[in-house]
Amino acid sequence: MEAKYTDEQTFTKVDYSEKPLEIGEYEYCTFVGCNFSNSSLAETRFAECEFLDCNFSNANLQNTSFQDVQFKNCKMLGLQFDACNPFGFAATFDTCQLDHSIFYKMKLGRSSFINCQLQSVDFSEADLKNSKLTFCNLQNATFQNTNLEQADFRNATNYSINPEQNRLKGAKFSLPEVVGLLDTFQIKIEN
């Protein structure tokens, strides 16, 4: 069976948790207020698509392609992005809730996270070189052997990053949150 090809379509308030999105390629499509929670997006390719106010919580992303995709105001809890097709992965997350998601060993240099909830997210061994994580809440996020060179953490909060276990050359941080780089040393900082 030939995979479905769809371009320049808008899908509004479709509940894909009841009837899954057809496997195929979607280019220049817009999804508004759609529910993908607990559904499968496996083997599907999205290129230059926009997702606005959608719910992806616990969706299956096995071999899903996200190429130059924008997510805005989306709920994306517990997603295993590390199961995605790595070829050309690039995504912008703006005002999204990504708590408990996994980006293990992913190349995210072309991705940005702006004003997102990234609590308990796993960035272990990921390549975040040149990425943006601005105005994000990174409480309990894991950074282990992560490349954070040139990454922009300005106005991000609640992060704890061990400089001895991550690459930080040229990364940008802002006060007062930059003290999150000192957590592992268990020192006391006073005003």
KOLVEX-870193 format. One record per residue (C-alpha): residue number from 1; residue in three letters; x, y, z. Coordinates in Angstrom, 3 decimals, decimal comma, always signed. Layout:
<pts>
<resi->NUM&resn->ALA&X->X&Y->Y&Z->Z>
...
</pts>
This chain:
<pts>
<resi->1&resn->MET&X->+0,000&Y->+0,000&Z->+0,000>
<resi->2&resn->GLU&X->+1,353&Y->+3,408&Z->-0,951>
<resi->3&resn->ALA&X->+1,843&Y->+5,941&Z->+1,853>
<resi->4&resn->LYS&X->-0,522&Y->+8,889&Z->+1,831>
<resi->5&resn->TYR&X->+0,897&Y->+12,279&Z->+0,778>
<resi->6&resn->THR&X->-0,819&Y->+15,444&Z->+2,031>
<resi->7&resn->ASP&X->+0,297&Y->+19,030&Z->+1,616>
<resi->8&resn->GLU&X->-0,966&Y->+22,487&Z->+2,533>
<resi->9&resn->GLN&X->-3,992&Y->+21,199&Z->+4,470>
<resi->10&resn->THR&X->-5,403&Y->+22,486&Z->+7,760>
<resi->11&resn->PHE&X->-6,805&Y->+20,016&Z->+10,292>
<resi->12&resn->THR&X->-8,891&Y->+21,540&Z->+13,084>
<resi->13&resn->LYS&X->-10,013&Y->+19,848&Z->+16,338>
<resi->14&resn->VAL&X->-9,611&Y->+16,298&Z->+15,054>
<resi->15&resn->ASP&X->-9,410&Y->+13,600&Z->+17,745>
<resi->16&resn->TYR&X->-6,754&Y->+11,179&Z->+16,516>
<resi->17&resn->SER&X->-6,909&Y->+9,220&Z->+19,770>
<resi->18&resn->GLU&X->-10,176&Y->+7,742&Z->+18,452>
<resi->19&resn->LYS&X->-9,232&Y->+7,383&Z->+14,767>
<resi->20&resn->PRO&X->-5,450&Y->+7,527&Z->+14,205>
<resi->21&resn->LEU&X->-3,890&Y->+9,851&Z->+11,652>
<resi->22&resn->GLU&X->-3,234&Y->+7,995&Z->+8,432>
<resi->23&resn->ILE&X->+0,427&Y->+6,996&Z->+8,027>
<resi->24&resn->GLY&X->+2,121&Y->+9,039&Z->+5,337>
<resi->25&resn->GLU&X->+3,868&Y->+12,310&Z->+4,570>
<resi->26&resn->TYR&X->+2,490&Y->+15,692&Z->+5,608>
<resi->27&resn->GLU&X->+4,124&Y->+18,836&Z->+4,243>
<resi->28&resn->TYR&X->+3,209&Y->+22,454&Z->+4,975>
<resi->29&resn->CYS&X->+0,168&Y->+21,289&Z->+6,973>
<resi->30&resn->THR&X->-1,342&Y->+22,983&Z->+10,015>
<resi->31&resn->PHE&X->-2,955&Y->+21,094&Z->+12,884>
<resi->32&resn->VAL&X->-5,064&Y->+23,224&Z->+15,261>
<resi->33&resn->GLY&X->-6,511&Y->+21,942&Z->+18,538>
<resi->34&resn->CYS&X->-6,000&Y->+18,290&Z->+17,557>
<resi->35&resn->ASN&X->-5,729&Y->+15,424&Z->+20,032>
<resi->36&resn->PHE&X->-2,934&Y->+12,920&Z->+19,324>
<resi->37&resn->SER&X->-2,742&Y->+11,632&Z->+22,917>
<resi->38&resn->ASN&X->-2,060&Y->+7,898&Z->+23,226>
<resi->39&resn->SER&X->-2,211&Y->+7,562&Z->+19,431>
<resi->40&resn->SER&X->+0,430&Y->+6,324&Z->+17,019>
<resi->41&resn->LEU&X->+2,363&Y->+8,644&Z->+14,727>
<resi->42&resn->ALA&X->+4,838&Y->+5,881&Z->+13,931>
<resi->43&resn->GLU&X->+6,433&Y->+5,892&Z->+10,463>
<resi->44&resn->THR&X->+4,831&Y->+9,274&Z->+9,649>
<resi->45&resn->ARG&X->+6,784&Y->+12,226&Z->+8,216>
<resi->46&resn->PHE&X->+5,980&Y->+15,847&Z->+9,013>
<resi->47&resn->ALA&X->+7,903&Y->+18,530&Z->+7,100>
<resi->48&resn->GLU&X->+7,417&Y->+22,261&Z->+7,625>
<resi->49&resn->CYS&X->+4,197&Y->+21,627&Z->+9,560>
<resi->50&resn->GLU&X->+2,668&Y->+23,649&Z->+12,404>
<resi->51&resn->PHE&X->+0,933&Y->+22,220&Z->+15,455>
<resi->52&resn->LEU&X->-1,081&Y->+24,753&Z->+17,474>
<resi->53&resn->ASP&X->-2,818&Y->+23,943&Z->+20,777>
<resi->54&resn->CYS&X->-2,492&Y->+20,172&Z->+20,218>
<resi->55&resn->ASN&X->-2,195&Y->+17,347&Z->+22,752>
<resi->56&resn->PHE&X->+0,485&Y->+14,712&Z->+22,012>
<resi->57&resn->SER&X->+0,782&Y->+13,197&Z->+25,492>
<resi->58&resn->ASN&X->+2,040&Y->+9,611&Z->+25,427>
<resi->59&resn->ALA&X->+1,871&Y->+9,373&Z->+21,623>
<resi->60&resn->ASN&X->+3,956&Y->+6,720&Z->+19,872>
<resi->61&resn->LEU&X->+6,765&Y->+8,441&Z->+17,928>
<resi->62&resn->GLN&X->+8,533&Y->+5,328&Z->+16,642>
<resi->63&resn->ASN&X->+10,432&Y->+6,392&Z->+13,493>
<resi->64&resn->THR&X->+8,354&Y->+9,596&Z->+13,189>
<resi->65&resn->SER&X->+10,063&Y->+12,379&Z->+11,206>
<resi->66&resn->PHE&X->+9,811&Y->+15,984&Z->+12,360>
<resi->67&resn->GLN&X->+11,640&Y->+18,219&Z->+9,884>
<resi->68&resn->ASP&X->+11,398&Y->+21,992&Z->+10,438>
<resi->69&resn->VAL&X->+8,237&Y->+21,586&Z->+12,499>
<resi->70&resn->GLN&X->+6,759&Y->+24,161&Z->+14,881>
<resi->71&resn->PHE&X->+4,868&Y->+23,279&Z->+18,051>
<resi->72&resn->LYS&X->+3,068&Y->+26,127&Z->+19,803>
<resi->73&resn->ASN&X->+1,039&Y->+25,836&Z->+22,993>
<resi->74&resn->CYS&X->+1,106&Y->+22,021&Z->+22,834>
<resi->75&resn->LYS&X->+0,827&Y->+19,476&Z->+25,619>
<resi->76&resn->MET&X->+3,525&Y->+16,866&Z->+25,025>
<resi->77&resn->LEU&X->+3,932&Y->+14,863&Z->+28,214>
<resi->78&resn->GLY&X->+6,057&Y->+11,717&Z->+28,351>
<resi->79&resn->LEU&X->+7,111&Y->+11,644&Z->+24,703>
<resi->80&resn->GLN&X->+10,056&Y->+9,513&Z->+23,584>
<resi->81&resn->PHE&X->+11,566&Y->+11,810&Z->+20,981>
<resi->82&resn->ASP&X->+14,628&Y->+9,548&Z->+20,958>
<resi->83&resn->ALA&X->+12,479&Y->+7,011&Z->+19,058>
<resi->84&resn->CYS&X->+11,985&Y->+9,521&Z->+16,205>
<resi->85&resn->ASN&X->+13,747&Y->+9,260&Z->+12,876>
<resi->86&resn->PRO&X->+16,904&Y->+11,339&Z->+13,470>
<resi->87&resn->PHE&X->+17,317&Y->+12,364&Z->+9,818>
<resi->88&resn->GLY&X->+16,757&Y->+16,113&Z->+9,523>
<resi->89&resn->PHE&X->+15,136&Y->+16,410&Z->+12,964>
<resi->90&resn->ALA&X->+14,442&Y->+20,078&Z->+13,648>
<resi->91&resn->ALA&X->+11,665&Y->+21,462&Z->+15,803>
<resi->92&resn->THR&X->+10,696&Y->+24,683&Z->+17,516>
<resi->93&resn->PHE&X->+8,780&Y->+24,344&Z->+20,772>
<resi->94&resn->ASP&X->+7,074&Y->+27,562&Z->+21,912>
<resi->95&resn->THR&X->+5,075&Y->+27,629&Z->+25,161>
<resi->96&resn->CYS&X->+4,819&Y->+23,816&Z->+25,238>
<resi->97&resn->GLN&X->+4,577&Y->+21,442&Z->+28,163>
<resi->98&resn->LEU&X->+7,162&Y->+18,681&Z->+27,591>
<resi->99&resn->ASP&X->+7,502&Y->+17,268&Z->+31,114>
<resi->100&resn->HIS&X->+8,927&Y->+13,725&Z->+31,387>
<resi->101&resn->SER&X->+9,915&Y->+13,608&Z->+27,702>
<resi->102&resn->ILE&X->+13,116&Y->+11,962&Z->+26,468>
<resi->103&resn->PHE&X->+15,678&Y->+13,442&Z->+24,056>
<resi->104&resn->TYR&X->+18,424&Y->+10,882&Z->+24,812>
<resi->105&resn->LYS&X->+21,364&Y->+11,052&Z->+22,350>
<resi->106&resn->MET&X->+19,453&Y->+13,336&Z->+19,959>
<resi->107&resn->LYS&X->+20,995&Y->+16,018&Z->+17,749>
<resi->108&resn->LEU&X->+19,009&Y->+19,124&Z->+18,702>
<resi->109&resn->GLY&X->+21,265&Y->+21,923&Z->+17,454>
<resi->110&resn->ARG&X->+18,618&Y->+23,106&Z->+15,009>
<resi->111&resn->SER&X->+15,875&Y->+23,042&Z->+17,641>
<resi->112&resn->SER&X->+14,692&Y->+25,624&Z->+20,117>
<resi->113&resn->PHE&X->+12,657&Y->+25,582&Z->+23,303>
<resi->114&resn->ILE&X->+11,107&Y->+28,928&Z->+24,227>
<resi->115&resn->ASN&X->+8,974&Y->+29,470&Z->+27,331>
<resi->116&resn->CYS&X->+8,503&Y->+25,699&Z->+27,799>
<resi->117&resn->GLN&X->+7,953&Y->+23,423&Z->+30,774>
<resi->118&resn->LEU&X->+10,806&Y->+20,891&Z->+30,606>
<resi->119&resn->GLN&X->+10,520&Y->+19,333&Z->+34,040>
<resi->120&resn->SER&X->+12,151&Y->+15,907&Z->+34,433>
<resi->121&resn->VAL&X->+13,149&Y->+15,874&Z->+30,758>
<resi->122&resn->ASP&X->+16,099&Y->+13,650&Z->+29,826>
<resi->123&resn->PHE&X->+18,752&Y->+15,396&Z->+27,680>
<resi->124&resn->SER&X->+21,451&Y->+12,795&Z->+28,483>
<resi->125&resn->GLU&X->+24,129&Y->+12,506&Z->+25,784>
<resi->126&resn->ALA&X->+22,138&Y->+14,857&Z->+23,515>
<resi->127&resn->ASP&X->+23,780&Y->+17,409&Z->+21,257>
<resi->128&resn->LEU&X->+22,236&Y->+20,779&Z->+22,085>
<resi->129&resn->LYS&X->+25,039&Y->+22,829&Z->+20,534>
<resi->130&resn->ASN&X->+23,684&Y->+26,220&Z->+19,385>
<resi->131&resn->SER&X->+20,166&Y->+25,423&Z->+20,605>
<resi->132&resn->LYS&X->+17,900&Y->+27,776&Z->+22,550>
<resi->133&resn->LEU&X->+16,340&Y->+26,917&Z->+25,914>
<resi->134&resn->THR&X->+15,200&Y->+30,411&Z->+26,919>
<resi->135&resn->PHE&X->+12,529&Y->+31,212&Z->+29,493>
<resi->136&resn->CYS&X->+12,157&Y->+27,456&Z->+30,203>
<resi->137&resn->ASN&X->+11,561&Y->+25,669&Z->+33,499>
<resi->138&resn->LEU&X->+14,153&Y->+22,868&Z->+33,642>
<resi->139&resn->GLN&X->+13,424&Y->+21,531&Z->+37,121>
<resi->140&resn->ASN&X->+14,864&Y->+18,013&Z->+37,521>
<resi->141&resn->ALA&X->+15,953&Y->+17,918&Z->+33,855>
<resi->142&resn->THR&X->+18,868&Y->+15,548&Z->+33,279>
<resi->143&resn->PHE&X->+22,041&Y->+16,767&Z->+31,581>
<resi->144&resn->GLN&X->+24,650&Y->+13,994&Z->+31,511>
<resi->145&resn->ASN&X->+27,466&Y->+13,998&Z->+28,922>
<resi->146&resn->THR&X->+25,431&Y->+16,576&Z->+27,010>
<resi->147&resn->ASN&X->+26,934&Y->+18,981&Z->+24,480>
<resi->148&resn->LEU&X->+25,679&Y->+22,424&Z->+25,550>
<resi->149&resn->GLU&X->+28,295&Y->+24,468&Z->+23,691>
<resi->150&resn->GLN&X->+26,919&Y->+27,814&Z->+22,479>
<resi->151&resn->ALA&X->+23,469&Y->+26,883&Z->+23,917>
<resi->152&resn->ASP&X->+21,331&Y->+29,780&Z->+25,129>
<resi->153&resn->PHE&X->+19,921&Y->+29,285&Z->+28,639>
<resi->154&resn->ARG&X->+19,158&Y->+32,952&Z->+29,281>
<resi->155&resn->ASN&X->+16,146&Y->+33,416&Z->+31,546>
<resi->156&resn->ALA&X->+15,798&Y->+29,635&Z->+31,994>
<resi->157&resn->THR&X->+15,056&Y->+28,534&Z->+35,553>
<resi->158&resn->ASN&X->+15,557&Y->+25,633&Z->+37,958>
<resi->159&resn->TYR&X->+18,328&Y->+23,878&Z->+36,045>
<resi->160&resn->SER&X->+21,149&Y->+21,944&Z->+37,647>
<resi->161&resn->ILE&X->+24,033&Y->+21,258&Z->+35,262>
<resi->162&resn->ASN&X->+27,335&Y->+19,722&Z->+36,301>
<resi->163&resn->PRO&X->+30,108&Y->+21,555&Z->+34,365>
<resi->164&resn->GLU&X->+32,419&Y->+18,556&Z->+34,854>
<resi->165&resn->GLN&X->+30,047&Y->+16,174&Z->+33,064>
<resi->166&resn->ASN&X->+28,798&Y->+18,398&Z->+30,237>
<resi->167&resn->ARG&X->+30,354&Y->+20,551&Z->+27,515>
<resi->168&resn->LEU&X->+29,520&Y->+24,217&Z->+28,195>
<resi->169&resn->LYS&X->+31,997&Y->+26,273&Z->+26,158>
<resi->170&resn->GLY&X->+30,297&Y->+29,463&Z->+24,947>
<resi->171&resn->ALA&X->+26,928&Y->+28,667&Z->+26,551>
<resi->172&resn->LYS&X->+24,886&Y->+31,691&Z->+27,638>
<resi->173&resn->PHE&X->+23,331&Y->+31,934&Z->+31,111>
<resi->174&resn->SER&X->+21,738&Y->+34,751&Z->+33,093>
<resi->175&resn->LEU&X->+21,721&Y->+35,747&Z->+36,755>
<resi->176&resn->PRO&X->+20,598&Y->+34,625&Z->+39,265>
<resi->177&resn->GLU&X->+19,900&Y->+31,162&Z->+37,815>
<resi->178&resn->VAL&X->+23,507&Y->+30,587&Z->+36,710>
<resi->179&resn->VAL&X->+24,147&Y->+29,283&Z->+40,239>
<resi->180&resn->GLY&X->+22,530&Y->+26,062&Z->+38,948>
<resi->181&resn->LEU&X->+25,981&Y->+25,295&Z->+37,549>
<resi->182&resn->LEU&X->+27,329&Y->+25,063&Z->+41,094>
<resi->183&resn->ASP&X->+24,745&Y->+22,663&Z->+42,602>
<resi->184&resn->THR&X->+26,962&Y->+19,587&Z->+42,303>
<resi->185&resn->PHE&X->+29,718&Y->+21,263&Z->+44,344>
<resi->186&resn->GLN&X->+27,367&Y->+21,601&Z->+47,360>
<resi->187&resn->ILE&X->+28,669&Y->+25,054&Z->+48,198>
<resi->188&resn->LYS&X->+26,705&Y->+27,741&Z->+49,985>
<resi->189&resn->ILE&X->+26,122&Y->+31,031&Z->+48,217>
<resi->190&resn->GLU&X->+24,940&Y->+34,046&Z->+50,204>
<resi->191&resn->ASN&X->+24,025&Y->+37,611&Z->+49,281>
</pts>
